[in-house]
Amino acid sequence: MLIKHFKSFLICAALLVSLTACNGNVNQASQESASSTNEKKATILFNFPSNTLNPNVDENYMAIRAGVAETLVKIGEDLKIHPWLAKEWKTTDNGQTWVFTIKDHITFQNGKPLDAAAVKASLNKTLQESVAMKNTLNIKSMDASGQTLTIKTKDPLPKFPSELVHPSTVILDVSEPNMSEKPVGTGPFKVDSFTKGTELKLTSYKNYWDGDVHLKHAVFAFNEDANARVSALQSGSADIIYRPPFESISTLKADSSIAINGVPSVRTHVLLYNATKPEMKNENVRKAINALIDQEEVVKDIMDNQATVAKGPFLSKFPFSPAPSKAGKGIKAARKYLEQAGYEIKNGKAVKDGKPLSLSLVTYDSLPELPLIAQVIQSKAKELGITINIVLTDDSDHYLMEKNNWDLSIYSLLTAPRGDASYYLSTCYLPNGGLNASRINDKDLTEMIQKLNMTVDENERNTLAKQATAKINDEMLTSSIVHPKNVVAYKKYVKNWVTSPTEYYMLTKDLDIETK
């Protein structure tokens, strides 16, 4: 089978990669450096490169992941929001006016105090530079007085505080001139230098408000090559690597110097359908493509059981996760859906009005399993007489949002990073949603989501979210494939590493290196 040959190639390639010089831009082993200089240092090797640190345009959220900046509230391991830079908040009019009290005695990394005026200025910058956050936050006005920030939204937003978990709302000193390369936040680490697409060098902030920072220095480096990340960990040029390839996990587990940590994430791998394309407007065509996706095969053969079958965009443990779609699966079901869509199988081709069904599928390899999933779908579609041409892109977000020459996309996103359904539904299915790459504009679905966004009662919110998601599942507006585990590998001398299901918080004040 094509997938197994490809996986064998990856394993062989991993053995050929040098174990001592996989990435010339990654520093020397942190443990040795810490021993010789008595200054603890850690190197994290991440899979998505960033070309800017400006949180309003950086889709990799480096400012928060690297511990440079913080938000007013944060999401906990319990997937509930907790105070962070704000110590409390309240509303007295069902969510249209919010009063946040900013904690005292916090300073930016340049020594300036954090007050409500600074928070207002930072959020205003976000609204100016991020269309997605402007639409999501829907802020009408902000008033700052001392440590009190009053925010009025254009409409009631009962879940407004949870929107402030988003990494684009990190609080920076916006009077500093170089936000894209040297943002100044309130976090435990300040930026020393940033090389686009390569690495971010950091030093601990000695006056950090929330206690001592264990590491003196840190490097946040980038390498999209999953096998190179593994080699960097094995050779000691990286201490922590994000998302090792699934086929390498058993090898890493056998290494007594390495620990593997995986937690169920709030990420979902999905298949998007471009709603502007004539073929994709047909529900039966979408269901035919969906029927070709063998989710169990993806979990077992591609992801080495480091994932679970997705019955919808949200993990089943969430109270707003609906019953799974009843759509049929397999080649037989797919053929039936195609026939209902008006296609005939002639000479091994699915044909309608004399035109064979040929589709383009866009994906990217920063998550190495995504192209493999695309190949499985391509192979199954060929059996049914459907031609699928796979297109790999380095920047899928811009490609999907700015181009319209694609039919399908294997994509991955965090669907409930704030422990609530409204973020995913609003950004991916409202006509002006910041991640609505599928160009979906469904009046009934829009009304459901807008009603959800204005509803206060939690039980009613869950009911509305279930209704909206059931419509998405039943009409196959998007196919949810799997929920991958968030897997991290690191040297056992690394202490206090926490693998977050949201993937937001990585370099923290508690992260430590055990020196010899």
C-alpha positions in Angstrom: 0.0 0.0 0.0 1.3 3.5 -0.9 1.1 4.7 2.7 3.2 1.9 4.1 5.9 2.5 1.4 6.0 6.1 2.2 6.3 5.4 5.9 9.2 3.0 5.3 10.9 5.7 3.3 10.6 8.2 6.3 12.0 5.6 8.7 15.0 5.0 6.4 15.5 8.8 5.9 15.5 9.3 9.7 18.4 6.8 10.0 20.4 8.7 7.4 20.1 12.1 9.0 23.1 13.1 10.9 22.7 12.8 14.7 25.2 15.5 15.4 24.6 18.2 12.8 20.8 18.2 12.0 20.3 21.9 12.3 23.2 24.3 12.2 21.1 27.0 13.8 20.3 25.1 17.0 22.6 25.7 20.0 24.9 23.3 21.8 23.4 20.9 24.2 21.8 22.9 27.0 22.9 20.5 29.8 26.6 21.0 28.9 26.1 24.8 28.7 24.4 24.9 32.0 27.1 22.9 33.7 30.0 25.0 32.4 28.5 28.5 32.9 26.1 27.8 35.8 23.4 29.5 33.7 20.6 27.1 32.9 19.5 27.0 29.3 16.9 25.0 27.3 16.4 24.6 23.5 12.9 23.9 22.2 12.6 22.7 18.6 9.2 23.5 17.1 7.6 22.4 13.9 6.0 25.6 12.5 8.4 28.4 11.6 7.5 32.0 12.3 8.5 35.0 10.3 7.3 37.6 12.8 6.7 37.9 16.5 3.8 40.4 16.1 1.0 38.5 17.8 -1.6 40.2 15.6 -0.3 38.6 12.4 1.8 35.6 13.7 -0.4 32.5 13.2 2.1 30.4 15.3 1.5 32.5 18.5 5.2 32.7 19.4 4.8 35.6 21.8 2.8 33.5 24.2 4.3 30.1 23.4 7.8 31.4 24.1 6.8 33.1 27.4 7.3 36.6 26.1 3.8 37.9 26.6 0.6 37.1 28.6 -3.1 37.6 28.2 -5.7 39.0 30.7 -7.0 35.5 31.2 -5.7 32.0 30.5 -7.1 28.6 29.8 -6.2 26.0 32.4 -5.5 22.2 32.1 -9.2 21.9 33.1 -10.1 23.8 29.9 -11.7 26.5 32.0 -10.6 30.2 32.1 -8.6 31.6 35.0 -7.2 35.0 35.9 -3.8 35.9 34.6 -2.9 39.6 34.1 -6.5 40.5 35.2 -7.3 39.4 38.8 -11.1 39.6 38.3 -13.8 40.7 35.9 -17.6 41.2 36.0 -20.6 42.2 33.9 -23.9 43.6 35.1 -25.8 43.7 31.8 -25.6 40.1 30.4 -22.3 40.6 28.8 -22.3 43.9 26.9 -20.2 45.8 29.5 -17.2 44.2 31.1 -15.1 45.6 33.9 -11.6 44.1 34.3 -9.4 44.8 37.2 -5.7 44.5 36.3 -3.3 43.1 38.8 -1.0 45.5 40.7 2.8 45.6 40.6 3.2 44.0 37.2 5.8 45.5 34.8 6.7 45.2 31.2 10.2 43.8 30.4 11.4 47.4 29.9 10.3 48.3 33.5 7.2 50.2 32.6 4.2 49.5 34.9 1.2 47.6 33.5 -2.0 49.5 34.0 -5.4 49.7 32.3 -4.2 52.3 29.9 -1.4 50.1 28.6 -3.9 47.2 28.3 -6.3 49.4 26.3 -3.5 50.6 24.0 -2.4 47.0 23.3 -5.9 45.8 22.6 -6.5 48.7 20.3 -3.4 47.7 18.4 -4.9 44.2 18.0 -8.2 45.6 16.7 -6.3 47.7 14.2 -4.1 44.9 12.9 -6.2 41.8 13.1 -9.5 41.7 11.2 -10.3 38.3 12.8 -9.9 39.6 16.3 -11.8 42.8 15.5 -14.8 40.7 14.3 -14.5 38.3 17.2 -14.1 40.8 20.1 -16.7 43.2 18.6 -15.5 46.0 20.9 -17.4 49.3 20.7 -15.4 51.3 23.3 -12.8 51.0 26.1 -12.2 53.2 29.1 -9.2 53.0 31.3 -8.8 54.3 34.8 -5.9 53.2 37.0 -6.1 49.4 37.1 -9.7 49.3 35.9 -10.5 48.7 32.2 -14.2 48.9 31.1 -15.0 47.3 27.7 -18.3 47.8 25.9 -19.1 45.4 23.1 -21.5 46.2 20.2 -23.7 43.3 21.2 -23.9 41.2 24.4 -21.1 38.6 24.4 -21.6 36.4 27.4 -18.4 34.5 26.7 -16.3 37.6 26.0 -13.6 36.9 28.7 -12.9 33.5 27.1 -12.1 35.3 23.8 -9.3 37.1 25.6 -7.5 33.8 25.9 -6.6 34.1 22.3 -2.8 34.6 21.8 -3.5 37.6 19.5 -4.8 39.5 22.6 -1.5 39.2 24.5 -0.6 42.5 26.2 2.4 44.3 24.9 4.0 47.7 25.4 2.9 49.1 22.0 5.0 52.2 22.4 8.0 50.0 21.6 9.0 50.4 18.0 9.8 46.8 16.9 6.9 44.5 17.7 7.6 42.1 14.8 11.2 41.3 16.0 11.4 42.4 19.6 8.0 42.6 21.3 8.0 43.7 25.0 5.5 41.9 27.1 5.1 40.9 30.8 6.2 37.3 30.5 9.0 35.4 32.2 11.3 35.7 29.1 12.4 38.7 27.1 13.6 38.6 23.5 17.3 38.8 22.8 17.2 38.2 19.1 14.9 36.8 16.4 15.9 35.3 13.1 12.9 34.8 10.8 12.0 31.2 10.2 15.0 30.0 12.2 15.1 30.8 15.9 14.2 33.0 18.8 16.7 33.6 21.6 15.5 34.6 25.0 16.7 35.6 28.5 14.7 35.4 31.7 13.2 38.6 33.0 14.6 39.1 36.5 11.6 41.2 37.7 8.9 38.8 36.5 5.8 39.4 38.6 4.9 35.8 39.2 8.0 34.5 40.9 11.5 33.2 40.0 12.2 32.0 36.5 14.3 28.8 36.7 16.0 29.1 33.3 18.5 31.9 32.5 18.4 31.4 28.7 16.2 29.7 26.2 16.1 29.1 22.5 12.9 28.5 20.5 14.1 27.1 17.2 12.1 26.0 14.1 12.5 22.9 11.9 9.6 21.6 9.8 11.5 18.3 9.1 10.1 15.9 11.7 13.0 13.5 11.4 15.5 16.3 11.8 13.8 17.2 15.1 14.2 13.7 16.3 17.9 13.7 15.3 18.4 17.0 17.2 16.9 15.5 20.3 19.0 12.3 20.0 22.2 14.2 19.5 21.5 16.6 22.3 21.3 19.8 20.2 17.7 20.2 21.3 16.3 19.4 24.8 12.6 19.4 23.8 11.0 18.7 20.4 7.4 19.2 19.4 5.5 16.6 17.4 8.0 13.9 16.7 6.9 11.7 13.7 4.6 9.0 14.9 6.7 6.2 13.4 9.6 7.3 15.6 7.8 7.2 18.9 8.7 3.5 19.7 12.4 4.2 19.0 12.3 7.3 21.2 10.6 5.3 24.0 13.4 2.8 23.9 16.0 5.5 24.6 16.5 5.7 28.3 17.6 9.4 28.1 14.3 10.5 26.5 10.8 11.0 27.9 7.6 11.0 25.7 4.5 12.9 26.8 1.2 12.9 24.9 -2.1 14.3 25.9 -5.5 14.5 24.1 -5.5 17.8 22.3 -8.3 20.1 21.4 -7.0 20.0 17.8 -8.9 18.3 15.0 -7.6 17.2 11.6 -10.4 18.1 9.1 -11.3 17.9 5.4 -12.5 21.3 4.1 -14.8 21.7 1.1 -14.7 24.9 -0.9 -18.3 26.0 -0.8 -17.9 28.2 -3.9 -17.1 25.3 -6.2 -20.0 23.7 -8.1 -19.0 20.2 -7.2 -18.6 21.0 -3.5 -22.0 22.7 -3.3 -23.5 19.3 -3.8 -24.1 17.6 -0.4 -23.9 14.1 -2.0 -20.5 14.8 -3.5 -19.2 15.9 -0.1 -20.7 12.8 1.5 -19.1 10.7 -1.2 -15.6 12.1 -0.4 -16.3 11.8 3.3 -17.2 8.1 2.8 -13.8 7.5 1.4 -12.0 8.5 4.6 -11.1 5.4 6.7 -10.7 7.1 10.1 -9.6 3.9 11.8 -6.9 3.4 9.2 -5.7 6.9 9.8 -5.4 6.4 13.6 -3.7 3.0 13.3 -1.5 3.1 10.2 -0.7 6.8 9.9 -0.7 8.0 13.5 0.5 5.0 15.3 -2.6 5.1 17.6 -1.6 8.6 18.8 -5.0 9.9 17.9 -8.7 9.1 18.3 -11.5 9.0 15.7 -13.3 12.3 15.5 -17.1 12.1 15.6 -17.3 15.8 15.1 -15.0 18.9 15.5 -15.0 18.7 19.3 -13.8 16.0 21.7 -16.7 13.9 22.8 -16.1 14.8 26.5 -17.3 18.4 25.8 -21.0 19.0 26.7 -21.5 20.7 23.4 -20.4 17.8 21.3 -23.4 16.4 19.3 -24.1 12.8 18.2 -22.0 11.7 15.2 -23.2 12.0 11.6 -25.1 9.0 10.3 -23.6 9.4 6.8 -22.4 6.1 5.3 -18.8 5.1 5.0 -16.8 3.0 2.5 -16.6 2.6 -1.3 -20.1 1.2 -1.6 -21.6 4.2 0.2 -19.5 6.6 -1.7 -20.7 5.2 -5.0 -24.3 5.5 -3.9 -23.8 9.2 -3.0 -22.1 9.9 -6.4 -25.1 8.3 -8.2 -27.5 10.5 -6.1 -25.4 13.5 -7.2 -25.9 12.5 -10.9 -22.6 10.8 -11.6 -22.1 7.6 -13.6 -19.0 5.4 -13.5 -17.8 5.1 -17.2 -14.6 3.5 -18.2 -13.3 3.8 -14.6 -14.2 7.5 -14.3 -17.0 9.3 -12.4 -18.7 11.4 -15.1 -21.5 13.9 -15.1 -22.7 15.8 -18.2 -19.7 14.3 -20.0 -17.2 15.8 -17.5 -15.0 13.5 -15.3 -14.8 14.5 -11.6 -11.4 15.9 -11.0 -10.6 17.8 -7.7 -7.6 19.6 -6.2 -6.6 18.9 -2.6 -4.4 21.4 -0.7 -2.4 20.4 2.4 0.9 21.0 4.1 3.7 18.9 5.6 4.5 20.8 8.9 2.2 18.1 10.3 3.7 15.1 8.4 0.6 13.0 8.7 -1.6 15.4 6.7 0.0 14.6 3.3 -0.3 10.9 4.2 -4.0 11.3 4.9 -4.4 13.1 1.6 -2.7 10.2 -0.2 -5.1 7.7 1.4 -8.1 9.8 0.2 -6.5 10.1 -3.2 -6.0 6.4 -3.5 -9.6 5.5 -2.4 -11.0 8.2 -4.7 -9.1 6.6 -7.7 -10.9 3.3 -7.0 -14.2 5.2 -7.4 -13.1 7.0 -10.6 -12.4 10.4 -9.0 -9.1 12.1 -9.8 -7.6 14.1 -6.9 -4.5 16.2 -7.4 -2.6 16.9 -4.2 -1.0 20.4 -3.8 1.5 20.9 -1.0 1.9 24.5 0.3 4.2 26.1 2.9 1.6 28.5 4.0 -1.8 26.9 4.0 -3.6 29.6 5.8 -2.8 32.3 3.3 -3.2 29.9 0.4 -6.7 28.8 1.4 -7.9 32.3 2.4 -6.5 34.2 -0.6 -6.8 31.7 -3.4 -9.9 30.0 -4.7 -8.4 27.5 -7.1 -8.8 24.5 -4.7 -11.7 22.1 -4.0 -10.6 20.2 -0.9 -8.1 20.7 1.9 -6.7 18.6 4.7 -6.3 21.1 7.5 -5.7 21.1 11.2 -6.9 23.6 13.8 -7.7 24.0 17.5 -11.4 23.7 17.7 -12.0 24.4 21.4 -8.9 26.2 22.8 -11.1 28.2 25.2 -13.2 25.3 26.3 -16.2 26.7 24.4 -17.8 26.0 21.0 -18.4 29.6 19.9 -14.8 30.3 18.9 -14.6 27.5 16.3 -18.1 28.0 15.0 -17.7 31.8 14.7 -14.3 31.8 13.1 -14.9 28.9 10.7 -18.6 29.2 9.7 -19.7 32.9 10.0 -19.4 34.7 6.6 -16.8 37.1 8.0 -15.1 34.4 10.2 -11.3 34.8 10.2 -10.8 31.1 9.4 -13.7 30.5 7.1 -11.5 29.2 4.3 -14.4 27.1 2.9 -16.4 30.4 2.2 -19.4 28.9 3.9 -22.4 31.3 4.0 -25.4 29.4 5.3 -28.2 31.6 6.6 -29.6 29.1 9.1 -26.2 28.2 10.4 -25.3 31.8 10.8 -28.4 32.5 12.8 -27.7 29.5 15.1 -24.2 30.8 15.8 -25.2 34.4 16.3 -27.9 33.2 18.8 -25.2 31.1 20.6 -22.9 34.1 20.8 -25.6 36.2 22.6 -26.9 33.5 24.9 -25.9 33.6 28.6 -27.3 30.3 30.1 -24.7 27.6 29.8 -27.2 24.7 29.2 -28.9 26.7 26.4 -25.5 27.5 24.9 -24.6 23.8 24.8 -27.9 23.0 23.1 -27.4 25.7 20.5 -23.8 24.6 19.9 -25.0 21.0 19.4 -27.6 22.1 16.9 -25.1 24.1 14.9 -22.5 21.3 14.9 -25.1 18.7 14.0 -26.0 20.7 10.9 -22.3 20.8 10.0 -21.9 17.1 10.5 -25.2 16.0 8.8 -24.7 18.2 5.7 -21.0 17.4 5.7 -20.0 21.1 5.5 -16.7 19.9 7.0 -15.5 16.3 7.6 -13.8 15.8 11.0 -11.2 13.1 10.7 -9.2 12.6 13.9 -8.2 14.3 17.1 -4.4 13.9 17.3 -2.6 13.6 20.6 -0.3 16.5 21.4 3.0 14.6 21.6 6.3 16.1 22.9 9.6 14.4 23.4 12.3 15.7 25.7 15.5 14.8 27.6 14.9 13.4 31.1 17.0 16.1 32.6 14.2 18.6 31.6 12.0 19.3 34.6 8.5 20.7 35.0 7.6 20.5 31.3 3.8 20.5 30.9 2.2 19.4 27.6 -0.8 21.6 27.2 -3.9 20.4 25.3 -4.3 23.9 23.9 -0.7 24.1 22.8 -0.5 27.7 24.0 1.8 27.7 27.0 5.3 26.1 26.5 8.2 28.2 27.8 7.2 28.9 31.4 8.8 30.2 34.5 8.8 26.7 36.0 10.6 24.9 33.2 14.0 23.8 34.5 17.1 21.9 33.6 18.7 19.4 36.0 22.4 20.0 35.8 25.2 17.6 36.7 
